[in-house]
Each structure stands twice: as C-alpha cells, then as structure tokens.
C-alpha cells in the first residue's frame, strides 16, 4: 500500500478513536445538561464525572493526532479546510476550551451558584462543540470545500442541509454512546435504578440517532448525490449495512440489559458509518483533489509514519495504563467495568 494511503488509514483510525472516546465525553456533558435540578440530578452528574473525570483531557490527544497527521500528510487539504471552515472550527475550539475550564472549575467550586454557572457552561459547550465539528464533516462530505486558501464560501460551506444534519447526527451519536457506556458504569457502581435511567436514555438516543441517520441519507440524496450513490450502491455499501445492522441489534441488547455486548455493537454502528463515509469519498478528498494529489512527498510521509510508530510504543501503553489505573476500585482491584473509555 502506498505511503499516502497508509497515512490516510492511520489518520482515520485516530478520528475513529476520537469519535468513540471523545464523543462519549461530549455525550456525558449532554446528559449532564438534561439531568435535572441540582438535587435530583446529582446521582447522574456524579456518575458522569466519575466516568470522564480522569481521562477527559486525554481523549483530546486523538483530535491533536488527527490535526497533526492532516497538517503533515495532506497539507494542501488541511489548509483549504482550515481556511474555508475557520468559523465552525473556531467555535468548536472555543467550545472545547470552555468545556474543559468549566468542568475543572465546577469540581473546585464550593458555592452552589458557581457550580451551576460552570455546570451550565460545561453542559452547553458539550452540545454545540460536536455540532460544529459535525458541520465541518458535512461540509467536506458535500464537496463544499474547494482546494485553495479560503476558496469556499465562509458561511454556506457549513450552513447547508448536509452540514446541519451532520451536526445533529454528531450530537445524537455522542449522547447515544455516552448513555450506552454509562449504563454499565452505573450498574458496576451498584446503582440499578441509575442504570435503568441511562438505559432508557440510551434507547431514546439510539432511536433518535437512527432516525437522524436515515434522514441524513435523504439529505445526501438531494444535496450530495455522489456520496449517496457510493454509500447505497457503491463500495461503501457493506460498511453502511454493517452500521445499520449493528445499530438495530443494539436496541434489543439494551432492552435485555446486555450492557457489555451493547458497548461493542454501538461502537460498531458508529465506526461503520464513519468508515463508510471514508470509503465512499475515497480517493477524492476535496473536489478535484485525490489522495495522491494532496499527499506530501514520500520522504515526509515515511518520516511521519516512522516517528508515529516509535511514539506509539510509548503512547499506547501509557493510555492503556491510564485507563486501567482509573478503573480500579478503592480496594485496588479492577473489576469488569465498562466506562466511557473502556
């Protein structure tokens, strides 16, 4: 496989990890927003904080990884996306900053009004950050980012039907993943009532996300017919069918309270959709620009991939150790527990 394609696969693996892990973090903030009053929602917020607290910063490593890989491997594409879509990208970056700061300050605050203020900032930024990131994906998928510096329309490139449905789907996916992960987390904590609460929310979020996915196909048919054709009758069809099947299977698994199994099927549904988009768009990255056209030289790609291979020997075991450490109970054991970062 050519180096350009290898880098693209590695980049997409990083994006998948960010969607599954970082997306679940955003989803936790969404359920924090919908938890209810300070007293009634405290058990839910405590569980959410327990799940994402130790590793919420770590999950953004995947986003940084994707940015660096795109910047190094396909610099012309990175420049076009960053310049044409700087408005939603800036809003998403501000949301990430506000969300992180608010989450940290809420834990350190002792006054109720401060906790409410920072809690609201954390929750609302957890909604609009994935939304704006989703509009970026929709802009790229619908071919509204032409090559060149700020060559696309600064507003309609991301304010269009595909971007808006993609933004809504990103929010729904984040909420769904978080609810699925939190069911098992609450169960492991011995709170069956709370597990039932998250189970009901996962069923609702899964149904809504499925409907949004179906609506997204209709929007693509009208707004991005080339990608629609690839998804429904081209090389990406098997991945789309895998996503649909995994999403359908997830609902009865939730109904039967098979919380461990549904983690796998829910993640598979999201992964299938994400890789289906990638395969449907390949080899075109931007209108008129293929992977081979946009890729850096082989020397740069080889150095990048080599450095990544060496760095992963340190990074991946460190991430595993971090997750394993913070899943341990006070007694020091590591029970079979699924958090939003298993």
C-alpha positions as CSV (number, residue, x, y, z in Angstrom):
1,X,0.0,0.0,0.0
2,X,1.4,3.5,-0.9
3,X,2.5,5.7,2.0
4,X,-0.2,8.2,1.3
5,X,-2.9,5.6,1.7
6,X,-1.3,4.2,4.9
7,X,-1.2,7.7,6.4
8,X,-4.8,8.2,5.5
9,X,-5.8,4.9,7.2
10,X,-3.8,5.8,10.3
11,X,-5.4,9.3,10.4
12,X,-8.9,7.7,10.1
13,X,-8.1,5.3,13.0
14,X,-7.3,8.4,15.1
15,X,-10.5,10.1,14.0
16,X,-12.5,6.9,14.9
17,X,-10.9,6.8,18.4
18,X,-11.8,10.5,18.9
19,X,-15.4,9.9,17.9
20,X,-15.8,6.9,20.2
21,X,-13.9,8.2,23.2
22,X,-14.1,12.0,22.9
23,X,-17.6,11.8,21.5
24,X,-18.7,9.9,24.6
25,X,-17.2,12.6,26.8
26,X,-19.3,15.2,24.9
27,X,-22.3,12.9,25.3
28,X,-21.7,12.8,29.1
29,X,-22.0,16.6,29.1
30,X,-25.3,16.4,27.2
31,X,-26.8,14.1,29.8
32,X,-25.3,16.4,32.5
33,X,-27.4,19.2,30.9
34,X,-30.5,17.0,31.0
35,X,-30.0,15.5,34.4
36,X,-32.5,17.8,36.1
37,X,-32.2,20.0,39.2
38,X,-29.1,20.1,41.4
39,X,-30.6,17.7,43.9
40,X,-32.4,15.3,41.6
41,X,-29.6,15.2,39.0
42,X,-26.8,14.7,41.4
43,X,-26.5,10.9,41.1
44,X,-26.4,11.2,37.3
45,X,-23.8,14.0,37.4
46,X,-21.7,12.2,39.9
47,X,-21.6,9.1,37.7
48,X,-20.8,11.2,34.6
49,X,-18.0,12.9,36.5
50,X,-16.6,9.6,37.7
51,X,-16.5,8.2,34.2
52,X,-15.0,11.1,32.3
53,X,-13.1,12.9,35.1
54,X,-9.7,11.1,34.9
55,X,-9.4,10.9,31.1
56,X,-11.4,13.7,29.5
57,X,-8.2,15.6,28.6
58,X,-6.5,12.5,27.3
59,X,-9.2,11.9,24.7
60,X,-8.3,15.2,23.0
61,X,-4.9,13.6,22.2
62,X,-6.8,11.9,19.3
63,X,-8.0,15.2,18.0
64,X,-4.5,16.6,18.1
65,X,-3.2,13.5,16.4
66,X,-5.7,13.9,13.5
67,X,-4.8,17.6,13.1
68,X,-1.1,16.9,13.1
69,X,-1.5,13.9,10.6
70,X,-3.6,16.0,8.3
71,X,-1.3,19.0,8.5
72,X,1.8,16.9,7.8
73,X,0.4,14.4,5.4
74,X,-2.0,16.3,3.2
75,X,-1.0,20.0,3.9
76,X,-2.9,21.5,0.9
77,X,-6.2,19.8,2.1
78,X,-5.6,20.9,5.7
79,X,-5.0,24.5,4.5
80,X,-8.2,24.5,2.5
81,X,-10.3,23.1,5.3
82,X,-8.9,25.3,8.0
83,X,-9.3,28.5,5.9
84,X,-12.7,27.9,4.4
85,X,-14.2,26.4,7.6
86,X,-12.4,28.6,10.2
87,X,-15.7,29.8,11.6
88,X,-17.1,26.4,12.8
89,X,-13.6,25.2,13.7
90,X,-13.0,28.3,15.8
91,X,-16.4,27.9,17.5
92,X,-15.6,24.2,18.2
93,X,-12.2,25.1,19.6
94,X,-13.8,27.7,21.9
95,X,-16.3,25.1,23.0
96,X,-13.5,22.6,23.9
97,X,-11.7,25.3,25.9
98,X,-14.9,26.5,27.7
99,X,-16.0,22.9,28.4
100,X,-12.6,21.9,29.9
101,X,-12.3,25.0,32.0
102,X,-15.9,24.8,33.3
103,X,-15.5,21.1,34.1
104,X,-12.4,21.8,36.2
105,X,-13.8,24.9,37.9
106,X,-17.0,23.2,38.8
107,X,-15.2,20.5,40.7
108,X,-13.2,23.1,42.6
109,X,-16.2,25.4,43.4
110,X,-17.9,25.2,46.8
111,X,-20.7,27.7,46.2
112,X,-23.9,26.4,44.6
113,X,-24.2,29.4,42.2
114,X,-20.7,28.8,41.0
115,X,-21.3,25.1,40.5
116,X,-24.5,25.9,38.5
117,X,-22.7,28.5,36.3
118,X,-19.7,26.3,35.5
119,X,-22.0,23.3,35.1
120,X,-24.1,25.1,32.6
121,X,-21.0,26.2,30.6
122,X,-19.8,22.6,30.6
123,X,-23.1,21.2,29.5
124,X,-24.0,23.7,26.8
125,X,-20.5,23.5,25.3
126,X,-20.8,19.7,25.2
127,X,-23.7,20.2,22.9
128,X,-22.5,22.8,20.4
129,X,-18.9,21.6,20.2
130,X,-19.8,18.3,18.5
131,X,-22.5,20.1,16.5
132,X,-19.9,22.4,14.9
133,X,-17.4,19.6,14.4
134,X,-20.3,17.7,12.6
135,X,-20.9,20.7,10.3
136,X,-17.3,20.6,9.3
137,X,-17.7,16.9,8.4
138,X,-20.8,17.7,6.4
139,X,-19.0,20.5,4.5
140,X,-16.3,18.1,3.4
141,X,-18.7,15.3,2.6
142,X,-20.9,17.5,0.4
143,X,-17.9,18.9,-1.5
144,X,-18.2,22.5,-0.4
145,X,-14.6,22.9,0.5
146,X,-12.7,23.6,-2.8
147,X,-8.9,23.5,-2.9
148,X,-7.1,26.7,-2.2
149,X,-6.9,29.1,0.7
150,X,-10.4,30.3,1.7
151,X,-11.6,29.4,-1.7
152,X,-15.0,28.3,-0.4
153,X,-17.9,30.4,0.9
154,X,-17.3,31.1,4.6
155,X,-20.9,30.7,5.5
156,X,-22.7,28.4,3.1
157,X,-19.8,25.9,3.2
158,X,-21.0,24.8,6.6
159,X,-24.5,26.3,6.8
160,X,-26.2,23.8,4.4
161,X,-28.5,20.8,4.6
162,X,-25.7,18.2,4.8
163,X,-23.7,20.1,7.4
164,X,-26.7,20.7,9.6
165,X,-27.9,17.1,9.6
166,X,-24.3,16.0,10.2
167,X,-24.1,18.4,13.2
168,X,-27.3,17.0,14.6
169,X,-26.1,13.4,14.0
170,X,-22.8,14.2,15.8
171,X,-24.7,15.4,18.8
172,X,-27.1,12.4,18.7
173,X,-24.2,10.0,18.3
174,X,-22.3,11.5,21.3
175,X,-25.4,11.3,23.5
176,X,-26.0,7.7,22.4
177,X,-22.5,6.4,23.1
178,X,-22.4,8.1,26.5
179,X,-25.7,6.7,27.6
180,X,-24.7,3.2,26.5
181,X,-21.4,3.4,28.3
182,X,-22.9,4.9,31.4
183,X,-25.5,2.1,31.9
184,X,-22.7,-0.4,32.7
185,X,-20.8,2.2,34.7
186,X,-23.9,2.8,36.9
187,X,-24.5,-1.0,37.2
188,X,-20.9,-1.6,38.3
189,X,-21.4,1.0,40.9
190,X,-24.3,-1.0,42.3
191,X,-27.0,1.6,41.4
192,X,-29.5,-0.4,39.3
193,X,-32.0,2.5,39.4
194,X,-29.5,4.8,37.8
195,X,-28.5,2.1,35.3
196,X,-32.2,2.0,34.3
197,X,-32.2,5.7,33.8
198,X,-29.3,5.6,31.5
199,X,-30.7,2.6,29.7
200,X,-33.9,4.4,28.9
201,X,-31.9,7.4,27.7
202,X,-29.8,5.1,25.5
203,X,-32.9,3.6,24.0
204,X,-34.2,7.0,23.2
205,X,-30.9,8.4,21.9
206,X,-30.4,5.3,19.8
207,X,-33.8,5.6,18.2
208,X,-33.3,9.3,17.5
209,X,-29.8,8.8,16.1
210,X,-31.1,6.0,13.8
211,X,-33.8,8.3,12.5
212,X,-31.3,11.1,12.0
213,X,-29.1,8.7,10.1
214,X,-32.0,7.8,7.8
215,X,-32.8,11.5,7.4
216,X,-29.1,12.1,6.6
217,X,-29.3,9.6,3.6
218,X,-32.3,11.5,2.2
219,X,-30.4,14.8,2.6
220,X,-27.4,13.3,0.9
221,X,-29.6,12.1,-2.0
222,X,-30.6,15.7,-2.7
223,X,-27.5,17.6,-1.6
224,X,-24.5,15.3,-2.2
225,X,-25.7,12.7,-4.7
226,X,-22.2,11.3,-5.5
227,X,-21.6,10.3,-1.9
228,X,-25.2,9.0,-1.6
229,X,-24.6,6.7,-4.6
230,X,-21.3,5.4,-3.1
231,X,-23.0,4.7,0.2
232,X,-26.1,3.0,-1.1
233,X,-24.8,1.1,-4.1
234,X,-21.1,1.5,-4.3
235,X,-18.0,0.2,-2.5
236,X,-19.2,1.7,0.9
237,X,-22.5,-0.2,0.9
238,X,-21.2,-3.1,3.1
239,X,-20.0,-0.8,5.8
240,X,-23.3,1.1,5.7
241,X,-25.2,-2.2,6.1
242,X,-22.8,-3.2,8.9
243,X,-23.6,0.1,10.7
244,X,-27.3,-0.3,10.2
245,X,-27.3,-3.9,11.4
246,X,-25.2,-3.1,14.5
247,X,-27.5,-0.2,15.3
248,X,-30.6,-2.3,15.1
249,X,-29.0,-5.1,17.2
250,X,-28.0,-2.6,19.9
251,X,-31.6,-1.7,20.7
252,X,-32.7,-5.2,21.8
253,X,-29.4,-5.7,23.6
254,X,-30.3,-2.5,25.6
255,X,-33.8,-3.8,26.2
256,X,-32.4,-7.1,27.5
257,X,-29.8,-5.2,29.6
258,X,-26.8,-6.8,27.9
259,X,-24.7,-3.7,28.7
260,X,-21.3,-5.3,27.9
261,X,-22.4,-6.5,24.5
262,X,-24.1,-3.3,23.5
263,X,-20.9,-1.4,24.0
264,X,-19.5,-3.3,21.1
265,X,-22.5,-3.1,18.8
266,X,-22.9,0.7,19.5
267,X,-19.3,1.4,18.7
268,X,-19.5,-0.8,15.6
269,X,-22.5,1.1,14.4
270,X,-20.7,4.4,14.7
271,X,-17.5,3.0,13.2
272,X,-19.2,1.5,10.2
273,X,-20.8,4.8,9.4
274,X,-17.6,6.7,9.8
275,X,-15.6,4.3,7.6
276,X,-18.4,4.1,5.1
277,X,-18.1,7.8,4.6
278,X,-14.3,7.5,4.2
279,X,-14.6,4.7,1.7
280,X,-17.4,6.4,-0.2
281,X,-15.4,9.6,-0.6
282,X,-12.1,7.8,-1.4
283,X,-9.9,8.6,-3.3
284,X,-11.3,12.2,-3.5
285,X,-10.5,14.4,-0.5
286,X,-11.7,17.7,-2.0
287,X,-13.4,18.4,-5.3
288,X,-10.9,17.6,-7.9
289,X,-8.2,16.6,-5.4
290,X,-7.3,13.0,-4.8
291,X,-5.1,11.5,-2.1
292,X,-2.2,11.2,-4.4
293,X,-2.6,14.8,-5.5
294,X,-2.6,16.2,-2.0
295,X,-0.1,13.9,-0.2
296,X,3.3,15.2,0.9
297,X,6.4,13.7,-0.5
298,X,7.3,10.1,0.3
299,X,10.2,11.3,2.4
300,X,7.9,13.4,4.6
301,X,5.3,10.6,4.8
302,X,8.0,8.0,5.7
303,X,9.4,10.2,8.4
304,X,5.9,10.9,9.8
305,X,4.9,7.3,9.9
306,X,8.2,6.2,11.3
307,X,8.0,8.8,14.1
308,X,4.5,7.7,14.8
309,X,5.5,4.0,15.0
310,X,8.2,4.9,17.6
311,X,5.9,7.3,19.5
312,X,3.1,4.7,19.7
313,X,5.4,2.4,21.6
314,X,5.3,4.9,24.4
315,X,1.8,6.4,23.9
316,X,-0.4,3.4,23.6
317,X,0.8,1.5,26.7
318,X,0.6,4.8,28.6
319,X,-3.0,5.2,27.6
320,X,-3.8,1.7,28.5
321,X,-2.2,2.1,31.9
322,X,-4.1,5.4,32.5
323,X,-7.5,3.8,31.7
324,X,-6.7,0.6,33.7
325,X,-5.5,2.6,36.7
326,X,-8.6,4.8,37.0
327,X,-10.9,1.9,36.6
328,X,-9.6,0.4,39.8
329,X,-11.8,0.4,42.9
330,X,-10.6,1.8,46.2
331,X,-9.6,-1.7,47.2
332,X,-7.1,-1.9,44.3
333,X,-8.9,-4.5,42.1
334,X,-10.0,-3.9,38.6
335,X,-13.5,-5.4,38.2
336,X,-15.2,-5.9,34.9
337,X,-16.4,-2.4,34.5
338,X,-17.3,-0.5,31.3
339,X,-16.8,3.2,31.4
340,X,-17.0,5.7,28.7
341,X,-13.3,4.9,28.0
342,X,-13.1,1.1,28.0
